[in-house]
Amino acid sequence: MTAIQRSSDEKHAERGAPSYVWRAGQDRRLAMIRQWGSVAGARILENGCGLGAYAAHLLEDSPRVVAFDIEHDRAAAAHQRVAEVHVAAAEALPYPDASFDLVISNEVIEHVQDDNAAVCEMVRVLAPGGRLLVFCPNRWYPVEQHGHYWRGKYHFGNTPLVNYLPNVLRNRLAPHVRVYTRRSLLRLFAGQPVHVVHYTRIFGAYDNIIRRSPVIGKALRAILQGLEHTPLRVLGLSHFLVVEKTA
């Protein structure tokens, strides 16, 4: 592995990999954002925008879309698609109180330095009656998708069952990313001026498997997404939480 490859993989470990290709999985999450957030004409903030894919699509609903990312190169790429993009940390947002009607955090809080501070900031910039939509990793999904460390070296890719280990072991193998139970996710909002509007767990769209093996992949998607309507959704890929700011 070259030094450039190591640098890229380590950045993905620390920050997550942005969406380079728009496929069914992104389409599904965008539909959920539109369902649970009042997007038409809204003041929208995408937290940790990566390359700006979601923000660019939301410009179809509102001209008042703002995005930020902590990585300068990603923010610069997003700026090619979205007019107002900033370089910022989630724990110290450069926006006044009550600036937005909708804040979106898609698989971001697991990567920030301080997830409590990041949640406080997202709530702070949300206007009363506005909504915050959060997608983040589920502790009980059988596969850790952010790779793992072994003997000081980072190994990119999926690692089965890491998140089922006790914290003392799990956090040695995956110190670069958090995972959440329902309780630990909701604990981040304790004491915040919000109430929960909707909560569930969702499975992925498995686009990479479908690209390689369409029949098997589509069957897997249908089966797993069907489990979202059963108690087995506890094994889902991600939490999806919608909270609304109180007056």
C-alpha positions in Angstrom: 0.0 0.0 0.0 1.4 3.4 -1.0 1.7 6.4 1.4 -1.1 8.1 -0.6 -3.4 5.1 -0.2 -2.6 4.9 3.6 -3.4 8.6 3.9 -6.7 8.2 2.0 -7.7 5.2 4.1 -6.9 6.8 7.3 -8.9 9.9 6.4 -11.9 7.5 5.6 -11.3 5.9 9.0 -11.4 9.2 10.8 -14.0 11.1 8.7 -16.0 8.5 6.8 -16.1 8.0 3.1 -18.4 10.5 1.3 -20.9 9.3 -1.4 -19.2 9.4 -4.7 -22.0 7.7 -6.6 -25.7 8.4 -6.3 -27.6 5.2 -6.2 -30.7 3.6 -4.6 -29.4 3.9 -1.0 -29.0 7.7 -1.4 -32.3 8.0 -3.1 -34.0 6.2 -0.2 -32.5 8.4 2.4 -33.3 11.6 0.4 -37.0 10.4 0.3 -36.9 10.0 4.1 -35.5 13.5 4.5 -38.3 14.9 2.3 -40.9 12.8 4.2 -39.8 13.9 7.7 -38.5 17.4 7.1 -40.5 20.3 5.7 -38.1 21.0 2.8 -40.1 23.3 0.5 -38.5 26.7 0.8 -36.9 25.8 4.1 -33.6 27.1 5.5 -31.7 23.8 5.3 -28.2 22.9 6.8 -26.4 19.7 5.9 -24.0 18.8 8.6 -20.8 17.2 7.3 -21.8 17.4 3.7 -18.9 15.4 2.1 -19.1 16.1 -1.6 -22.5 17.9 -1.3 -24.7 15.2 -2.9 -27.6 15.6 -0.6 -27.4 19.4 -0.4 -27.3 19.6 -4.2 -30.5 17.5 -4.5 -32.2 19.5 -1.8 -31.7 22.6 -3.9 -34.6 21.2 -6.0 -36.8 21.9 -2.9 -35.4 25.1 -1.6 -32.8 27.7 -2.7 -31.8 28.2 0.9 -29.5 25.3 1.4 -26.2 25.6 3.3 -23.6 22.9 3.9 -20.3 22.5 5.7 -17.6 19.9 6.1 -14.5 19.8 8.3 -12.4 18.7 5.3 -11.4 21.6 3.1 -11.1 19.4 -0.1 -14.5 18.0 0.4 -16.1 21.4 1.1 -14.4 22.7 -2.1 -15.9 19.8 -4.1 -19.3 20.5 -2.6 -19.0 24.2 -3.5 -19.1 23.1 -7.2 -22.7 22.0 -6.6 -23.9 24.2 -3.8 -23.3 28.0 -3.5 -22.9 28.3 0.2 -20.5 25.8 1.7 -18.2 26.4 4.7 -15.3 24.6 6.3 -16.2 24.1 9.9 -16.2 21.7 12.8 -19.5 20.2 14.0 -18.7 21.2 17.6 -18.4 25.0 16.7 -20.9 26.0 14.0 -20.4 29.4 12.4 -24.1 30.2 12.3 -26.3 32.3 14.6 -28.9 30.7 16.9 -32.2 29.6 15.2 -30.8 30.0 11.7 -32.3 26.9 10.1 -35.7 25.1 9.7 -34.1 21.7 9.0 -30.7 20.3 9.9 -29.5 17.0 8.4 -26.8 14.8 9.9 -26.2 11.8 7.7 -23.6 9.3 9.3 -21.6 12.2 10.8 -21.8 12.2 14.6 -20.0 8.9 14.9 -16.9 10.7 13.5 -16.8 14.0 15.4 -14.5 14.6 18.3 -17.3 15.4 20.7 -20.8 14.1 19.8 -22.5 15.8 22.7 -21.1 19.2 21.6 -22.1 18.5 18.0 -25.7 17.7 19.0 -25.8 20.9 21.2 -24.7 23.0 18.2 -27.2 21.4 15.8 -30.0 22.1 18.2 -28.7 25.6 18.8 -28.9 26.7 15.2 -32.3 25.1 14.7 -35.3 27.4 14.8 -38.2 26.6 17.1 -40.5 24.1 15.3 -37.6 23.1 13.1 -36.4 19.5 12.8 -33.1 17.7 13.1 -32.8 14.4 11.2 -30.0 12.1 12.2 -28.7 8.9 10.6 -25.9 7.1 12.5 -24.5 3.6 13.0 -26.4 1.0 15.0 -24.4 -1.0 17.5 -26.3 -4.2 16.8 -25.7 -4.3 13.0 -23.5 -7.4 12.6 -20.8 -5.7 10.5 -18.6 -2.8 11.3 -18.3 -0.9 8.0 -15.5 1.5 8.9 -12.7 -1.0 9.1 -10.6 -1.8 12.1 -7.1 -1.4 13.6 -4.9 -4.5 14.2 -1.5 -4.2 15.7 -1.4 -0.5 15.0 -2.4 -0.8 11.3 -5.7 0.3 9.8 -7.5 -2.2 7.7 -10.2 -0.7 5.4 -13.4 -2.6 4.8 -16.2 -4.5 6.5 -15.4 -6.4 9.8 -18.0 -8.8 11.1 -19.1 -8.9 14.8 -16.7 -6.2 16.1 -19.6 -4.2 17.6 -20.8 -7.2 19.5 -17.6 -7.2 21.6 -17.4 -5.6 25.1 -16.5 -1.9 24.8 -13.0 -2.5 26.1 -12.3 -4.8 23.2 -14.5 -3.1 20.6 -12.9 0.3 21.1 -9.4 -1.1 20.7 -10.3 -2.5 17.3 -12.4 0.5 16.2 -11.3 3.5 18.2 -11.9 5.8 15.2 -15.7 5.5 15.0 -18.6 5.3 17.4 -21.6 3.1 17.2 -24.9 3.8 19.1 -27.6 1.9 20.8 -31.0 3.5 20.9 -30.4 4.5 24.5 -27.0 6.0 23.9 -28.3 8.0 20.9 -31.3 9.4 22.8 -29.0 10.2 25.7 -27.2 12.8 23.5 -30.5 14.8 23.4 -31.2 14.6 27.2 -31.8 18.1 28.5 -32.1 19.6 25.0 -35.1 21.7 24.0 -36.4 19.0 21.6 -38.9 16.2 21.5 -38.8 13.0 19.5 -41.0 12.9 16.4 -39.9 9.6 14.9 -37.4 6.9 15.6 -36.6 3.7 13.8 -33.7 1.6 12.5 -33.1 0.9 8.8 -31.1 -1.5 6.7 -29.0 -0.5 3.7 -29.8 -0.7 0.0 -26.8 -3.0 -0.7 -26.1 -1.3 -4.0 -22.5 -2.8 -4.2 -23.8 -6.3 -3.9 -26.6 -5.7 -6.5 -23.9 -4.3 -8.9 -22.0 -7.5 -8.6 -24.8 -10.0 -8.3 -28.2 -8.4 -9.2 -30.5 -11.3 -8.4 -28.9 -12.1 -5.0 -28.4 -8.5 -4.1 -32.0 -7.5 -4.8 -33.3 -10.5 -2.9 -31.1 -9.5 0.1 -32.3 -5.9 -0.1 -36.0 -7.0 -0.2 -35.6 -9.4 2.7 -33.6 -7.0 5.0 -35.7 -3.9 4.3 -38.7 -6.1 5.0 -37.3 -6.8 8.4 -37.7 -3.1 9.2 -41.4 -3.8 9.9 -40.5 -6.5 12.4 -38.7 -6.6 15.8 -35.6 -7.7 13.9 -35.1 -4.1 12.8 -33.0 -3.9 16.0 -30.3 -5.4 13.7 -30.5 -2.6 11.2 -27.6 -0.8 9.7 -28.5 2.7 10.9 -30.6 4.6 13.4 -32.9 7.2 12.0 -34.0 9.8 14.5 -36.2 12.9 13.9 -36.4 15.5 16.7 -38.3 18.8 16.7 -37.2 21.9 18.6 -39.6 23.2 21.1 -40.5 26.9 21.5 
